[in-house]
Amino acid sequence: MEKRIIGLGIAGGFAAGIVSFAFARWQLAPLITAAVDYEEQRSHAAEALGGAHAHEHEVFSRAVQENVGSAVGTVAFGVIMGALFAVALAMVLASLRGRHASLSLVAASTAAAGFVSVAMVPFLAYPANPPGVGLSETAGDRTTAYLLMIAASLATAAAAVIVGLRLAQRIGGASAAAASIAGYLTVVTAVALALPAFREVPPEFPAELLADFRLSSLVGQALMWATLGAVTSVLLPRVLAPATTGAVRAGR
């Protein structure tokens, strides 16, 4: 059963990567181009004031980066997320063995939890920045803090699910879900406050461009997880129904 779930997750991740790339190419690419152009103009102005002229040659053209590079990277990321999502889904289904639960609902709920814990909560702590925002000296620290936020969010989400499933037998599903969500939010808020903050947006950077980039980045993540959840929700009952008779109900 696990192999079929992982295969389904990889297929869903591939589809999610394609959808995410299409959105990024349509919505994010123009914003990145605008940010790069702004950064180049600022660099040229600084060079003119300082009397220095630096000429950097790109290994790959911007067109190649926006199309081939972005497509490969986005689809590969989608496949990796799909495989990790499938592992989490298999663990959730194993914990629900013997209970009546809709496979489609379980898949959709797991995808929603993945979006919240992997994308939305870390984004709220450390919003995405376009080129030209952030100091090169703090790039390593910012990356480390962001990864720590993701790890803490994932670990807390997993603990919340485990605790919620155990509490559901005692206090009911709704109360257990509310308690788990409250506990999750409390922990991730504390972690976000404990991690360092980075406020490095140049005062002159266009506020509208920054807001559009950040919103589009989050929407792109939401589309990826929504596609992954939709594909899995539709196909999971058909893939696992014969093997889950008497275990998890293959509902939609």
C-alpha positions in Angstrom: 0.0 0.0 0.0 2.8 2.4 0.9 4.4 2.1 -2.6 1.2 2.9 -4.3 0.7 6.0 -2.0 4.2 7.2 -2.7 3.8 6.7 -6.4 0.5 8.6 -6.3 2.2 11.4 -4.3 5.0 11.7 -6.8 2.5 11.9 -9.7 0.5 14.5 -7.8 3.7 16.4 -7.0 4.6 16.4 -10.7 1.2 17.8 -11.7 1.5 20.3 -8.8 5.0 21.4 -10.1 3.6 22.0 -13.6 0.7 24.1 -12.2 3.1 26.0 -9.9 5.5 26.7 -12.7 2.7 27.9 -15.0 1.6 30.4 -12.3 5.1 31.5 -11.6 5.9 32.1 -15.3 2.7 34.1 -15.7 2.6 36.0 -12.4 6.0 35.9 -10.6 8.4 36.2 -13.6 7.4 39.8 -14.4 7.8 40.8 -10.8 11.2 39.2 -10.6 12.2 41.0 -13.8 11.0 44.3 -12.3 13.0 43.6 -9.1 16.1 42.7 -11.0 15.8 45.8 -13.2 15.5 47.9 -10.1 18.5 46.3 -8.5 20.6 46.9 -11.6 19.6 50.5 -11.8 20.5 51.0 -8.2 23.9 49.3 -8.7 24.6 51.4 -11.8 23.8 54.5 -9.8 26.1 53.5 -7.0 28.9 52.7 -9.5 28.5 56.1 -11.2 28.8 57.8 -7.8 31.8 55.8 -6.9 33.5 56.0 -10.2 33.7 52.2 -10.6 32.3 50.1 -13.3 31.7 46.4 -12.8 30.7 44.1 -15.7 29.3 40.8 -14.8 28.4 38.2 -17.5 25.6 35.8 -16.9 26.3 32.1 -17.5 22.7 31.6 -18.5 20.5 34.3 -20.1 17.5 35.6 -18.2 15.2 33.8 -20.7 16.9 30.5 -20.0 16.6 31.0 -16.3 13.0 32.0 -16.4 11.9 29.1 -18.6 14.2 26.0 -18.5 15.8 26.7 -15.1 12.5 27.7 -13.4 10.6 24.8 -14.9 13.1 22.1 -13.9 13.5 23.6 -10.4 9.8 24.0 -9.8 8.7 20.6 -11.1 11.6 18.9 -9.1 10.5 20.7 -6.0 6.9 19.6 -6.6 8.0 16.0 -7.0 10.0 16.1 -3.7 7.1 17.7 -1.9 4.8 15.0 -3.3 7.0 12.2 -2.1 7.2 13.7 1.4 3.5 14.4 1.4 2.9 10.7 0.5 5.0 9.5 3.4 3.0 11.7 5.8 -0.3 10.6 4.2 0.7 6.9 4.6 1.5 7.5 8.3 -1.9 9.3 8.8 -3.7 6.4 7.1 -1.9 3.9 9.3 -2.9 5.8 12.4 -6.5 5.7 11.2 -6.5 2.0 10.4 -9.7 0.4 11.7 -11.6 3.6 11.8 -14.2 4.9 9.4 -12.7 7.8 7.5 -13.0 9.1 4.0 -9.8 8.6 2.0 -10.5 11.7 0.0 -11.1 13.8 3.1 -7.9 12.4 4.7 -5.8 13.2 1.7 -7.3 16.8 1.4 -6.8 17.4 5.1 -3.2 16.2 5.0 -2.5 18.5 2.0 -4.1 21.4 3.8 -2.0 20.7 6.9 1.1 20.5 4.7 0.4 23.9 3.2 -0.1 25.5 6.6 2.9 23.9 8.2 5.4 24.0 5.3 4.4 27.1 3.5 2.0 29.5 5.2 3.4 29.6 8.8 7.1 29.9 7.7 6.0 32.6 5.2 4.3 34.6 8.0 7.5 34.4 10.0 9.8 35.1 7.1 8.0 36.4 4.0 9.6 35.8 0.6 11.8 38.6 -0.8 12.4 39.5 -4.4 15.9 40.1 -5.8 17.4 43.3 -4.3 15.9 42.8 -0.9 18.1 41.5 1.9 21.8 41.8 2.8 24.2 39.3 1.3 26.0 39.2 4.7 22.9 37.8 6.4 21.8 35.3 3.7 23.1 32.3 5.6 21.5 33.4 8.8 18.2 34.1 7.1 18.2 30.7 5.4 19.0 28.9 8.7 16.2 30.7 10.5 13.7 29.9 7.8 14.6 26.2 7.7 14.4 26.1 11.5 10.9 27.6 11.3 9.9 25.0 8.8 11.3 22.2 11.0 9.6 23.5 14.1 6.3 23.9 12.3 6.4 20.4 10.8 7.4 18.8 14.1 4.7 20.7 16.0 2.1 19.8 13.4 2.9 16.1 13.6 2.7 16.3 17.4 -0.6 18.1 17.2 -2.1 15.4 14.9 -0.9 12.6 17.2 -2.3 14.3 20.3 -5.5 15.2 18.5 -6.2 11.6 17.4 -5.7 10.4 21.0 -7.8 13.2 22.5 -10.6 12.5 20.0 -11.5 9.3 21.7 -11.9 11.1 25.0 -13.4 14.5 24.3 -14.7 14.2 20.8 -13.3 15.2 17.4 -14.3 18.9 17.4 -12.8 19.6 20.8 -9.7 17.6 20.1 -9.2 19.5 16.8 -9.6 22.8 18.5 -7.2 21.9 21.3 -4.6 20.6 18.7 -4.8 23.7 16.6 -4.5 26.0 19.6 -1.5 24.1 20.8 0.1 24.2 17.4 -0.4 28.0 17.0 0.9 28.6 20.5 4.2 26.7 19.9 4.9 28.1 16.4 4.2 31.6 17.6 6.7 31.2 20.4 9.3 29.8 18.0 8.8 32.6 15.5 9.2 35.2 18.3 12.4 33.4 19.6 14.0 33.3 16.1 15.9 36.4 14.9 14.0 39.0 12.9 15.4 40.4 9.6 14.2 43.8 8.5 16.4 44.6 5.5 14.0 46.0 2.9 15.6 49.1 1.4 13.5 52.2 2.2 13.4 53.1 -1.4 12.3 49.7 -2.7 8.8 49.9 -4.3 6.3 48.8 -1.7 3.8 47.7 -4.3 6.3 45.4 -6.0 7.3 43.9 -2.7 3.7 43.2 -1.7 2.8 41.8 -5.1 5.8 39.5 -5.0 5.1 38.2 -1.5 1.4 37.6 -2.2 2.1 35.9 -5.5 4.7 33.6 -3.8 2.2 32.5 -1.2 -0.5 32.0 -3.9 1.9 29.9 -5.9 2.5 27.7 -2.8 -1.2 27.4 -2.2 -1.8 26.3 -5.8 0.9 23.7 -5.5 -0.6 22.2 -2.4 -4.1 22.5 -3.7 -3.2 20.6 -6.9 -1.4 17.9 -4.9 -4.4 17.5 -2.6 -6.9 17.5 -5.4 -5.0 14.9 -7.4 -4.5 12.7 -4.4 -8.1 13.1 -3.1 -9.5 12.0 -6.5 -7.2 9.1 -7.1 -6.5 7.7 -3.6 -9.9 5.9 -3.2 -9.5 4.2 -6.6 -5.9 3.2 -5.9 -6.4 1.9 -2.3 -10.1 0.9 -2.2 -9.4 -2.9 -2.7 -6.7 -2.9 -0.1 -8.6 -0.9 2.6 -11.8 -2.9 2.9 -12.7 -3.0 6.6 -10.0 -0.5 7.5 -10.3 3.0 6.2 -13.5 3.7 4.3 -12.9 4.7 0.7 -15.3 7.6 0.6 -15.1 10.8 -1.3 
